[in-house]
Every structure is written in C-alpha cells, then in structure tokens.
Amino acid sequence: MKNNLETSVQLHFLRFHLSVVHLSLLGLVCLCMLILSSCSFFTKNEKSIQKEDPEIIKLSSSAIKTNKINYVIAKVKSLKIPIESTATLKINENSLFKANSIIMGLVIQDNVNLGDKVYQGETLALIQNPEIAKLQSTYVHEFHLNEVETEQASTRLSLALENLEREKKLFEEGISPKKDYIQAEADYRIASSELTGKVTHKKHLNSESRALLSAYNLNPRNVKSGIINANLPITAARSGIVIKKNISLGSLVNPDTVMYEIADLSELWLDINIHPKSIDKVKIGQKVTFKTAVYPNKKFNGIISYIQQVSFTNTGIYVARAILDNPSGILLPGLVGEALIETNQAETKVYLPDSCIQQYGKEFFVFEKLSKNRFRKRTVELGSFINDAYLINSGVEADMKIVSEGSFLLKAEFLKSLSGNEE
C-alpha cells in the first residue's frame, strides 16, 4: 500500500515536471518566433529602404508653386548631321593690297595710322622727288608748244584759204594765170595738213600724259593748267583697313618699300580643319555656320569655296575654306571658333533642346517627369548638337516627359541629396 502511494506521488511529480518542461519549451519556441519575426520585420524595412531609388527627386508642394517646371515630349527626329570642327578667320588675300612708291623720295606727309579705314582714291601720303617736277615740266612745255604751233598752223590755213579764194576769182576773170591759182590751192592743202597734224599731236599728247602721269597719281589737268609740284601722292587703290604701316614722316622710300598694307575686311576667309575621315563629305557650295566665344550669341554664315586637296601637316588635317560676309566689320582676322558644315548624312534619334541637358562632372543627364512632384534623373549620352538641341544616343526614349524649364532646380535638389547621403 505504501509502495503504491509512493509510486503514485512519483508519477504525479514526473507529470508536473514534464508539464513545466513542456511549457518552458513552448515559451522558448514562442520567444524564438518573436525574435525571428522582429528580425524579419527589420530586414523587410531595410530592403524597402534600399529599394528607394536615389535618382528619384521629390519636390514639395511649395517648391512646385514657387518654381516653374515645364517639360517637353521626347520626339524622334531624322536630322542631317553637320561636320563639326575648329576654324580660324583670315584675311581674304584677294582683297589685300599694298601701297608703294614707284620712285625714290622723302615722305613729307603721312595721313593715316594703323587700323584706320581708308577709301578708294584717298591720299595716304606725299612723296617728294624733283624728278616729279621735271616730268610735269616736260608735259607743260609740250602742251604749250603744241598750242602755239596749232594756233600758227590755223592762222596759216586761214591765210591760205583767203589767197586761194582770191586767186580763184582772178583766174575765173582772166586776170591771173592758172599757175597762180594752182599754187594757191597747193599752199592751202599744205596748211590744212599741217593743222591736222598739230591737232592729232595734241590728242596723242593728251593720251600719253594721262597714261604716264596717272601712273604717278598726278592729275593731267593740273599739268595742262601749269600747276607743277615735286610731290607724288600715294593713294588707296581700294577701300579697306590699314593692317600694316612701315613708314613715318621723314622716311626715305623707294619702289621696293611697302609703305602700307590695306585689306578689305568686309569679306573674310574661314579656314576649317577637316579630319581625313570627313574630307570626302565636304563639298564646294555647302553651307557653313561659324560661332566664336567673342560673340557667344551670334552665328555667322558662309559657303565652302575651296577644299585643300593635299594635307601639308603631320597630322593629316585638311583645310576647307568658306567665305564669310562681314559688312559690320565685327569679325577680325585671327579669331578662332567652331564651324558646322551642312552635309547630307542623316541620323534618326531622340532630339532634346539644350535647356533639358544638365552636367555634373563628366556626366550629362536629364530629368524625366513621373508625376506632379516626382522626377527621375536619367543619364544620357549626347550625340550631335544641331540648332540649339542635341541628338540623344542613349538614356531617353520617345514620348518621355523631359523637364526643360526648371531642370537646373532639379539638379540642385539632386546634388543636395548626394551631399546628404555622403553625410
């Protein structure tokens, strides 16, 4: 009986102990599940944070109201691709001329300075030389002598005519013999021939003096009127700008002395560097647009007029030349810039205005409008720049909404987010 009681107590104690162990194990399992659940919760939240796109920009409602955000629809266009290259403005050598003296002499008057605008026929300087006075004196003497001889010949002709008419009347009346009439007729013809010779000589003298004196820039009218001086005027053959000046007052010059170099800058040459791989695409008559940093908001247009057939440099670079009109004179020889040559080569790509494109470092990007206040930064590869817009090689697809006005604000917000992440 006693043994049975002890056995029963032991069984109850064992059952209680097992219950406690069971409950402990159950609690331990629940605790583990709770811990695992918590870990799973945090892991899930961490993953959701990691999935947040760092290139998504969100603007507040106040920022949207304060700043104007406009966008364009990305469109695919087929455009002719120009050849882009560096170019340099040069003097049109066909409009360049030099002013020289054809005789040796002393500069007694210097009328122009470097950079002055001069006009055709304008006197640039005066050269003094006694030979000029001798030359003019010779023609003055010839003119006056011819005038005297012409007047004498004219008088003799008048007298011969009077004598001929008198002898003719006397012969017809039977008073004078025929031989006197014949002699009077011969004298008239000789006098007439002599006067004709003097008149012809005067014409030749005028032509000769014009040809020779004009070569010395002297006015034959002044010479014929008796005005003589020892000064040779140096005049401008054409209008232009004085780009070189090699004399001053008192300089001694000779026919080898280049006194002035003058260029008409109303038309300039644009020499464009052409890479060998592009030379076959360049043709005479193609349109050219030139831009220079000196005038960032201006474009200058020209036409290809010459293509160098041989490369004279070690780089193999060729030169294509365009003629640019420069009526206002703002373009100057020596200016460098970028030239765009129109070609028939075309590309079909997304085309975006320059206002859409932003840059940070070496990266170019745009912002795609996702919703009213959400925008995605998209890295792009730029293609050719045509008419203030870019062909996009990659990074944007057709029909995307790409921010144009306000893209700089989004860039600033994006850079702020970058600095925040770094902290």
Secondary structure, DSSP 4 states (H G I P E B T S, - for coil): -HHHHHHHHHHHHHHHHHHHHHHHHHHHHHHHHHHHHHHHHHHHHHHHHHTS-TTEEE--HHHHHHS---EEE-EEEEEEPPEEEEEEEEE-GGGEEEEE-SS-EEEEEE---TT-EE-TT-EEEEEE-HHHHHHHHHHHHHHHHHHHHHHHHHHHHHHHHHHHHHHHHHHHTTSS-HHHHHHHHHHHHHHHHHHHHHHHHHHHHHHHHHHHHHHTT--HHHHHTT---SEEEEE-SS-EEEEEE---TT-EE-TT-EEEEEE-TTEEEEEEEE-GGGGGG--TT-EEEEEETTEEEEEEEEEEEEE-SS--STT--EEEEEEEE-TT----TT-EEEEEE--S-EEEEEEEEGGG-EEETTEEEEEEE-SSSEEEEEEEEEEEEETTEEEEEES--TT-EEE-TTHHHHHHHHHHHHHHHH-
